[in-house]
Amino acid sequence: MISYFVRYDGSAADPEEFLGRYRSQHADILREFEGIQGLVLHTPAR
């Protein structure tokens, strides 16, 4: 199994909007890659 962790330094002007777009758009893009068997998006606890 191969895992990738991505960390963005800095902060978004609207963190909730950023997370919403990330969850919907980024996840959809990753689903198009052949061979991906699972996708888990983690967000930091506040």
PDBQT receptor file of N, H, CA, C and O in Angstrom, charges set to zero:
ATOM      1  N   MET A   1       0.845  -1.174   0.000  1.00  0.00    +0.000 N 
ATOM      2  CA  MET A   1       0.000   0.000   0.000  1.00  0.00    +0.000 C 
ATOM      3  C   MET A   1       0.893   1.240   0.000  1.00  0.00    +0.000 C 
ATOM      4  O   MET A   1       1.912   1.287   0.689  1.00  0.00    +0.000 OA
ATOM      5  N   ILE A   2       0.502   2.218  -0.765  1.00  0.00    +0.000 N 
ATOM      6  H   ILE A   2      -0.326   2.180  -1.324  1.00  0.00    +0.000 HD
ATOM      7  CA  ILE A   2       1.210   3.494  -0.819  1.00  0.00    +0.000 C 
ATOM      8  C   ILE A   2       0.257   4.570  -0.309  1.00  0.00    +0.000 C 
ATOM      9  O   ILE A   2      -0.907   4.629  -0.705  1.00  0.00    +0.000 OA
ATOM     10  N   SER A   3       0.770   5.412   0.571  1.00  0.00    +0.000 N 
ATOM     11  H   SER A   3       1.715   5.364   0.892  1.00  0.00    +0.000 HD
ATOM     12  CA  SER A   3      -0.030   6.509   1.117  1.00  0.00    +0.000 C 
ATOM     13  C   SER A   3       0.683   7.826   0.866  1.00  0.00    +0.000 C 
ATOM     14  O   SER A   3       1.912   7.888   0.837  1.00  0.00    +0.000 OA
ATOM     15  N   TYR A   4      -0.088   8.857   0.690  1.00  0.00    +0.000 N 
ATOM     16  H   TYR A   4      -1.086   8.807   0.713  1.00  0.00    +0.000 HD
ATOM     17  CA  TYR A   4       0.462  10.193   0.519  1.00  0.00    +0.000 C 
ATOM     18  C   TYR A   4      -0.175  11.121   1.540  1.00  0.00    +0.000 C 
ATOM     19  O   TYR A   4      -1.384  11.082   1.768  1.00  0.00    +0.000 OA
ATOM     20  N   PHE A   5       0.652  11.948   2.144  1.00  0.00    +0.000 N 
ATOM     21  H   PHE A   5       1.634  11.979   1.959  1.00  0.00    +0.000 HD
ATOM     22  CA  PHE A   5       0.162  12.974   3.044  1.00  0.00    +0.000 C 
ATOM     23  C   PHE A   5       0.568  14.318   2.469  1.00  0.00    +0.000 C 
ATOM     24  O   PHE A   5       1.719  14.511   2.079  1.00  0.00    +0.000 OA
ATOM     25  N   VAL A   6      -0.370  15.243   2.418  1.00  0.00    +0.000 N 
ATOM     26  H   VAL A   6      -1.305  15.087   2.735  1.00  0.00    +0.000 HD
ATOM     27  CA  VAL A   6      -0.101  16.576   1.896  1.00  0.00    +0.000 C 
ATOM     28  C   VAL A   6      -0.434  17.566   2.989  1.00  0.00    +0.000 C 
ATOM     29  O   VAL A   6      -1.493  17.496   3.614  1.00  0.00    +0.000 OA
ATOM     30  N   ARG A   7       0.480  18.484   3.211  1.00  0.00    +0.000 N 
ATOM     31  H   ARG A   7       1.340  18.541   2.703  1.00  0.00    +0.000 HD
ATOM     32  CA  ARG A   7       0.249  19.513   4.225  1.00  0.00    +0.000 C 
ATOM     33  C   ARG A   7       0.402  20.875   3.554  1.00  0.00    +0.000 C 
ATOM     34  O   ARG A   7       1.392  21.140   2.873  1.00  0.00    +0.000 OA
ATOM     35  N   TYR A   8      -0.586  21.721   3.756  1.00  0.00    +0.000 N 
ATOM     36  H   TYR A   8      -1.391  21.505   4.309  1.00  0.00    +0.000 HD
ATOM     37  CA  TYR A   8      -0.558  23.064   3.203  1.00  0.00    +0.000 C 
ATOM     38  C   TYR A   8      -0.166  24.028   4.318  1.00  0.00    +0.000 C 
ATOM     39  O   TYR A   8      -0.834  24.095   5.350  1.00  0.00    +0.000 OA
ATOM     40  N   ASP A   9       0.907  24.767   4.111  1.00  0.00    +0.000 N 
ATOM     41  H   ASP A   9       1.449  24.712   3.273  1.00  0.00    +0.000 HD
ATOM     42  CA  ASP A   9       1.305  25.791   5.074  1.00  0.00    +0.000 C 
ATOM     43  C   ASP A   9       0.496  27.057   4.819  1.00  0.00    +0.000 C 
ATOM     44  O   ASP A   9       0.152  27.369   3.679  1.00  0.00    +0.000 OA
ATOM     45  N   GLY A  10       0.203  27.768   5.875  1.00  0.00    +0.000 N 
ATOM     46  H   GLY A  10       0.483  27.515   6.801  1.00  0.00    +0.000 HD
ATOM     47  CA  GLY A  10      -0.589  28.981   5.748  1.00  0.00    +0.000 C 
ATOM     48  C   GLY A  10      -2.039  28.689   6.071  1.00  0.00    +0.000 C 
ATOM     49  O   GLY A  10      -2.371  27.605   6.551  1.00  0.00    +0.000 OA
ATOM     50  N   SER A  11      -2.888  29.643   5.810  1.00  0.00    +0.000 N 
ATOM     51  H   SER A  11      -2.619  30.523   5.420  1.00  0.00    +0.000 HD
ATOM     52  CA  SER A  11      -4.309  29.453   6.095  1.00  0.00    +0.000 C 
ATOM     53  C   SER A  11      -5.146  30.077   4.991  1.00  0.00    +0.000 C 
ATOM     54  O   SER A  11      -4.738  31.036   4.336  1.00  0.00    +0.000 OA
ATOM     55  N   ALA A  12      -6.308  29.514   4.808  1.00  0.00    +0.000 N 
ATOM     56  H   ALA A  12      -6.640  28.735   5.340  1.00  0.00    +0.000 HD
ATOM     57  CA  ALA A  12      -7.249  30.015   3.802  1.00  0.00    +0.000 C 
ATOM     58  C   ALA A  12      -8.050  31.173   4.382  1.00  0.00    +0.000 C 
ATOM     59  O   ALA A  12      -8.266  31.247   5.592  1.00  0.00    +0.000 OA
ATOM     60  N   ALA A  13      -8.479  32.056   3.527  1.00  0.00    +0.000 N 
ATOM     61  H   ALA A  13      -8.304  31.996   2.544  1.00  0.00    +0.000 HD
ATOM     62  CA  ALA A  13      -9.318  33.166   3.974  1.00  0.00    +0.000 C 
ATOM     63  C   ALA A  13     -10.604  32.637   4.604  1.00  0.00    +0.000 C 
ATOM     64  O   ALA A  13     -11.084  33.183   5.597  1.00  0.00    +0.000 OA
ATOM     65  N   ASP A  14     -11.158  31.574   4.026  1.00  0.00    +0.000 N 
ATOM     66  H   ASP A  14     -10.768  31.130   3.220  1.00  0.00    +0.000 HD
ATOM     67  CA  ASP A  14     -12.367  30.938   4.544  1.00  0.00    +0.000 C 
ATOM     68  C   ASP A  14     -12.101  29.434   4.655  1.00  0.00    +0.000 C 
ATOM     69  O   ASP A  14     -12.307  28.702   3.687  1.00  0.00    +0.000 OA
ATOM     70  N   PRO A  15     -11.649  28.967   5.814  1.00  0.00    +0.000 N 
ATOM     71  CA  PRO A  15     -11.270  27.554   5.974  1.00  0.00    +0.000 C 
ATOM     72  C   PRO A  15     -12.394  26.574   5.646  1.00  0.00    +0.000 C 
ATOM     73  O   PRO A  15     -12.123  25.517   5.076  1.00  0.00    +0.000 OA
ATOM     74  N   GLU A  16     -13.625  26.881   5.978  1.00  0.00    +0.000 N 
ATOM     75  H   GLU A  16     -13.845  27.740   6.441  1.00  0.00    +0.000 HD
ATOM     76  CA  GLU A  16     -14.736  25.976   5.693  1.00  0.00    +0.000 C 
ATOM     77  C   GLU A  16     -14.966  25.847   4.190  1.00  0.00    +0.000 C 
ATOM     78  O   GLU A  16     -15.233  24.753   3.692  1.00  0.00    +0.000 OA
ATOM     79  N   GLU A  17     -14.864  26.954   3.474  1.00  0.00    +0.000 N 
ATOM     80  H   GLU A  17     -14.648  27.843   3.879  1.00  0.00    +0.000 HD
ATOM     81  CA  GLU A  17     -15.022  26.905   2.019  1.00  0.00    +0.000 C 
ATOM     82  C   GLU A  17     -13.884  26.088   1.395  1.00  0.00    +0.000 C 
ATOM     83  O   GLU A  17     -14.117  25.278   0.498  1.00  0.00    +0.000 OA
ATOM     84  N   PHE A  18     -12.659  26.305   1.872  1.00  0.00    +0.000 N 
ATOM     85  H   PHE A  18     -12.470  26.963   2.601  1.00  0.00    +0.000 HD
ATOM     86  CA  PHE A  18     -11.517  25.551   1.367  1.00  0.00    +0.000 C 
ATOM     87  C   PHE A  18     -11.732  24.052   1.556  1.00  0.00    +0.000 C 
ATOM     88  O   PHE A  18     -11.540  23.274   0.622  1.00  0.00    +0.000 OA
ATOM     89  N   LEU A  19     -12.130  23.647   2.759  1.00  0.00    +0.000 N 
ATOM     90  H   LEU A  19     -12.286  24.279   3.517  1.00  0.00    +0.000 HD
ATOM     91  CA  LEU A  19     -12.333  22.219   3.031  1.00  0.00    +0.000 C 
ATOM     92  C   LEU A  19     -13.461  21.645   2.184  1.00  0.00    +0.000 C 
ATOM     93  O   LEU A  19     -13.351  20.521   1.693  1.00  0.00    +0.000 OA
ATOM     94  N   GLY A  20     -14.525  22.387   2.009  1.00  0.00    +0.000 N 
ATOM     95  H   GLY A  20     -14.614  23.299   2.408  1.00  0.00    +0.000 HD
ATOM     96  CA  GLY A  20     -15.640  21.925   1.182  1.00  0.00    +0.000 C 
ATOM     97  C   GLY A  20     -15.219  21.697  -0.263  1.00  0.00    +0.000 C 
ATOM     98  O   GLY A  20     -15.564  20.680  -0.865  1.00  0.00    +0.000 OA
ATOM     99  N   ARG A  21     -14.474  22.644  -0.812  1.00  0.00    +0.000 N 
ATOM    100  H   ARG A  21     -14.194  23.470  -0.323  1.00  0.00    +0.000 HD
ATOM    101  CA  ARG A  21     -13.995  22.502  -2.193  1.00  0.00    +0.000 C 
ATOM    102  C   ARG A  21     -12.984  21.370  -2.300  1.00  0.00    +0.000 C 
ATOM    103  O   ARG A  21     -13.004  20.596  -3.256  1.00  0.00    +0.000 OA
ATOM    104  N   TYR A  22     -12.106  21.280  -1.318  1.00  0.00    +0.000 N 
ATOM    105  H   TYR A  22     -12.090  21.909  -0.540  1.00  0.00    +0.000 HD
ATOM    106  CA  TYR A  22     -11.087  20.225  -1.320  1.00  0.00    +0.000 C 
ATOM    107  C   TYR A  22     -11.749  18.848  -1.292  1.00  0.00    +0.000 C 
ATOM    108  O   TYR A  22     -11.380  17.956  -2.055  1.00  0.00    +0.000 OA
ATOM    109  N   ARG A  23     -12.724  18.689  -0.409  1.00  0.00    +0.000 N 
ATOM    110  H   ARG A  23     -13.024  19.414   0.211  1.00  0.00    +0.000 HD
ATOM    111  CA  ARG A  23     -13.422  17.396  -0.292  1.00  0.00    +0.000 C 
ATOM    112  C   ARG A  23     -14.144  17.021  -1.580  1.00  0.00    +0.000 C 
ATOM    113  O   ARG A  23     -14.112  15.861  -1.991  1.00  0.00    +0.000 OA
ATOM    114  N   SER A  24     -14.787  17.981  -2.215  1.00  0.00    +0.000 N 
ATOM    115  H   SER A  24     -14.812  18.924  -1.881  1.00  0.00    +0.000 HD
ATOM    116  CA  SER A  24     -15.573  17.644  -3.406  1.00  0.00    +0.000 C 
ATOM    117  C   SER A  24     -14.712  17.583  -4.660  1.00  0.00    +0.000 C 
ATOM    118  O   SER A  24     -14.726  16.572  -5.363  1.00  0.00    +0.000 OA
ATOM    119  N   GLN A  25     -13.976  18.625  -4.953  1.00  0.00    +0.000 N 
ATOM    120  H   GLN A  25     -13.965  19.446  -4.382  1.00  0.00    +0.000 HD
ATOM    121  CA  GLN A  25     -13.235  18.684  -6.210  1.00  0.00    +0.000 C 
ATOM    122  C   GLN A  25     -11.995  17.795  -6.208  1.00  0.00    +0.000 C 
ATOM    123  O   GLN A  25     -11.760  17.074  -7.178  1.00  0.00    +0.000 OA
ATOM    124  N   HIS A  26     -11.211  17.828  -5.162  1.00  0.00    +0.000 N 
ATOM    125  H   HIS A  26     -11.402  18.414  -4.374  1.00  0.00    +0.000 HD
ATOM    126  CA  HIS A  26      -9.977  17.040  -5.124  1.00  0.00    +0.000 C 
ATOM    127  C   HIS A  26     -10.293  15.545  -5.112  1.00  0.00    +0.000 C 
ATOM    128  O   HIS A  26      -9.645  14.757  -5.801  1.00  0.00    +0.000 OA
ATOM    129  N   ALA A  27     -11.276  15.172  -4.336  1.00  0.00    +0.000 N 
ATOM    130  H   ALA A  27     -11.803  15.812  -3.775  1.00  0.00    +0.000 HD
ATOM    131  CA  ALA A  27     -11.662  13.756  -4.272  1.00  0.00    +0.000 C 
ATOM    132  C   ALA A  27     -12.138  13.269  -5.637  1.00  0.00    +0.000 C 
ATOM    133  O   ALA A  27     -11.807  12.154  -6.042  1.00  0.00    +0.000 OA
ATOM    134  N   ASP A  28     -12.903  14.079  -6.345  1.00  0.00    +0.000 N 
ATOM    135  H   ASP A  28     -13.172  14.985  -6.017  1.00  0.00    +0.000 HD
ATOM    136  CA  ASP A  28     -13.382  13.693  -7.674  1.00  0.00    +0.000 C 
ATOM    137  C   ASP A  28     -12.227  13.499  -8.650  1.00  0.00    +0.000 C 
ATOM    138  O   ASP A  28     -12.245  12.570  -9.457  1.00  0.00    +0.000 OA
ATOM    139  N   ILE A  29     -11.235  14.360  -8.581  1.00  0.00    +0.000 N 
ATOM    140  H   ILE A  29     -11.220  15.114  -7.924  1.00  0.00    +0.000 HD
ATOM    141  CA  ILE A  29     -10.067  14.232  -9.458  1.00  0.00    +0.000 C 
ATOM    142  C   ILE A  29      -9.328  12.932  -9.165  1.00  0.00    +0.000 C 
ATOM    143  O   ILE A  29      -8.954  12.210 -10.089  1.00  0.00    +0.000 OA
ATOM    144  N   LEU A  30      -9.118  12.633  -7.899  1.00  0.00    +0.000 N 
ATOM    145  H   LEU A  30      -9.421  13.220  -7.149  1.00  0.00    +0.000 HD
ATOM    146  CA  LEU A  30      -8.382  11.418  -7.531  1.00  0.00    +0.000 C 
ATOM    147  C   LEU A  30      -9.130  10.153  -7.931  1.00  0.00    +0.000 C 
ATOM    148  O   LEU A  30      -8.503   9.144  -8.253  1.00  0.00    +0.000 OA
ATOM    149  N   ARG A  31     -10.435  10.191  -7.917  1.00  0.00    +0.000 N 
ATOM    150  H   ARG A  31     -10.944  11.011  -7.656  1.00  0.00    +0.000 HD
ATOM    151  CA  ARG A  31     -11.226   9.017  -8.312  1.00  0.00    +0.000 C 
ATOM    152  C   ARG A  31     -11.010   8.629  -9.773  1.00  0.00    +0.000 C 
ATOM    153  O   ARG A  31     -11.275   7.490 -10.159  1.00  0.00    +0.000 OA
ATOM    154  N   GLU A  32     -10.532   9.566 -10.580  1.00  0.00    +0.000 N 
ATOM    155  H   GLU A  32     -10.317  10.490 -10.266  1.00  0.00    +0.000 HD
ATOM    156  CA  GLU A  32     -10.297   9.300 -12.000  1.00  0.00    +0.000 C 
ATOM    157  C   GLU A  32      -9.012   8.510 -12.241  1.00  0.00    +0.000 C 
ATOM    158  O   GLU A  32      -8.835   7.955 -13.326  1.00  0.00    +0.000 OA
ATOM    159  N   PHE A  33      -8.117   8.444 -11.264  1.00  0.00    +0.000 N 
ATOM    160  H   PHE A  33      -8.261   8.894 -10.383  1.00  0.00    +0.000 HD
ATOM    161  CA  PHE A  33      -6.853   7.737 -11.436  1.00  0.00    +0.000 C 
ATOM    162  C   PHE A  33      -7.078   6.239 -11.352  1.00  0.00    +0.000 C 
ATOM    163  O   PHE A  33      -7.685   5.738 -10.406  1.00  0.00    +0.000 OA
ATOM    164  N   GLU A  34      -6.586   5.542 -12.345  1.00  0.00    +0.000 N 
ATOM    165  H   GLU A  34      -6.093   5.949 -13.114  1.00  0.00    +0.000 HD
ATOM    166  CA  GLU A  34      -6.711   4.091 -12.374  1.00  0.00    +0.000 C 
ATOM    167  C   GLU A  34      -5.879   3.473 -11.257  1.00  0.00    +0.000 C 
ATOM    168  O   GLU A  34      -4.748   3.894 -11.015  1.00  0.00    +0.000 OA
ATOM    169  N   GLY A  35      -6.429   2.495 -10.589  1.00  0.00    +0.000 N 
ATOM    170  H   GLY A  35      -7.349   2.153 -10.786  1.00  0.00    +0.000 HD
ATOM    171  CA  GLY A  35      -5.701   1.767  -9.564  1.00  0.00    +0.000 C 
ATOM    172  C   GLY A  35      -5.922   2.266  -8.141  1.00  0.00    +0.000 C 
ATOM    173  O   GLY A  35      -5.526   1.596  -7.187  1.00  0.00    +0.000 OA
ATOM    174  N   ILE A  36      -6.540   3.419  -7.983  1.00  0.00    +0.000 N 
ATOM    175  H   ILE A  36      -6.862   3.963  -8.758  1.00  0.00    +0.000 HD
ATOM    176  CA  ILE A  36      -6.826   3.891  -6.626  1.00  0.00    +0.000 C 
ATOM    177  C   ILE A  36      -7.961   3.053  -6.067  1.00  0.00    +0.000 C 
ATOM    178  O   ILE A  36      -9.052   2.998  -6.635  1.00  0.00    +0.000 OA
ATOM    179  N   GLN A  37      -7.690   2.409  -4.959  1.00  0.00    +0.000 N 
ATOM    180  H   GLN A  37      -6.804   2.454  -4.498  1.00  0.00    +0.000 HD
ATOM    181  CA  GLN A  37      -8.683   1.512  -4.360  1.00  0.00    +0.000 C 
ATOM    182  C   GLN A  37      -9.428   2.141  -3.194  1.00  0.00    +0.000 C 
ATOM    183  O   GLN A  37     -10.484   1.652  -2.793  1.00  0.00    +0.000 OA
ATOM    184  N   GLY A  38      -8.894   3.199  -2.659  1.00  0.00    +0.000 N 
ATOM    185  H   GLY A  38      -8.036   3.596  -2.985  1.00  0.00    +0.000 HD
ATOM    186  CA  GLY A  38      -9.557   3.850  -1.541  1.00  0.00    +0.000 C 
ATOM    187  C   GLY A  38      -9.066   5.272  -1.405  1.00  0.00    +0.000 C 
ATOM    188  O   GLY A  38      -7.984   5.617  -1.879  1.00  0.00    +0.000 OA
ATOM    189  N   LEU A  39      -9.858   6.084  -0.763  1.00  0.00    +0.000 N 
ATOM    190  H   LEU A  39     -10.737   5.803  -0.378  1.00  0.00    +0.000 HD
ATOM    191  CA  LEU A  39      -9.518   7.483  -0.584  1.00  0.00    +0.000 C 
ATOM    192  C   LEU A  39     -10.015   7.920   0.781  1.00  0.00    +0.000 C 
ATOM    193  O   LEU A  39     -11.201   7.799   1.089  1.00  0.00    +0.000 OA
ATOM    194  N   VAL A  40      -9.112   8.424   1.589  1.00  0.00    +0.000 N 
ATOM    195  H   VAL A  40      -8.148   8.522   1.338  1.00  0.00    +0.000 HD
ATOM    196  CA  VAL A  40      -9.466   8.947   2.905  1.00  0.00    +0.000 C 
ATOM    197  C   VAL A  40      -8.874  10.356   2.999  1.00  0.00    +0.000 C 
ATOM    198  O   VAL A  40      -7.664  10.536   2.859  1.00  0.00    +0.000 OA
ATOM    199  N   LEU A  41      -9.712  11.332   3.231  1.00  0.00    +0.000 N 
ATOM    200  H   LEU A  41     -10.695  11.186   3.344  1.00  0.00    +0.000 HD
ATOM    201  CA  LEU A  41      -9.257  12.694   3.401  1.00  0.00    +0.000 C 
ATOM    202  C   LEU A  41      -9.319  13.043   4.883  1.00  0.00    +0.000 C 
ATOM    203  O   LEU A  41     -10.382  12.990   5.502  1.00  0.00    +0.000 OA
ATOM    204  N   HIS A  42      -8.189  13.392   5.428  1.00  0.00    +0.000 N 
ATOM    205  H   HIS A  42      -7.326  13.435   4.925  1.00  0.00    +0.000 HD
ATOM    206  CA  HIS A  42      -8.124  13.769   6.847  1.00  0.00    +0.000 C 
ATOM    207  C   HIS A  42      -8.038  15.280   6.958  1.00  0.00    +0.000 C 
ATOM    208  O   HIS A  42      -7.393  15.935   6.139  1.00  0.00    +0.000 OA
ATOM    209  N   THR A  43      -8.674  15.820   7.950  1.00  0.00    +0.000 N 
ATOM    210  H   THR A  43      -9.197  15.289   8.616  1.00  0.00    +0.000 HD
ATOM    211  CA  THR A  43      -8.562  17.254   8.229  1.00  0.00    +0.000 C 
ATOM    212  C   THR A  43      -8.156  17.417   9.676  1.00  0.00    +0.000 C 
ATOM    213  O   THR A  43      -8.484  16.573  10.509  1.00  0.00    +0.000 OA
ATOM    214  N   PRO A  44      -7.447  18.490   9.990  1.00  0.00    +0.000 N 
ATOM    215  CA  PRO A  44      -6.958  18.667  11.366  1.00  0.00    +0.000 C 
ATOM    216  C   PRO A  44      -8.102  18.901  12.357  1.00  0.00    +0.000 C 
ATOM    217  O   PRO A  44      -9.129  19.494  12.027  1.00  0.00    +0.000 OA
ATOM    218  N   ALA A  45      -7.894  18.424  13.553  1.00  0.00    +0.000 N 
ATOM    219  H   ALA A  45      -7.060  17.942  13.821  1.00  0.00    +0.000 HD
ATOM    220  CA  ALA A  45      -8.847  18.705  14.633  1.00  0.00    +0.000 C 
ATOM    221  C   ALA A  45      -8.604  20.113  15.133  1.00  0.00    +0.000 C 
ATOM    222  O   ALA A  45      -7.473  20.599  15.148  1.00  0.00    +0.000 OA
ATOM    223  N   ARG A  46      -9.659  20.745  15.532  1.00  0.00    +0.000 N 
ATOM    224  H   ARG A  46     -10.577  20.351  15.520  1.00  0.00    +0.000 HD
ATOM    225  CA  ARG A  46      -9.509  22.138  16.026  1.00  0.00    +0.000 C 
ATOM    226  C   ARG A  46      -9.653  22.187  17.506  1.00  0.00    +0.000 C 
ATOM    227  O   ARG A  46      -9.560  23.261  18.100  1.00  0.00    +0.000 OA
TER     228      ARG A  46
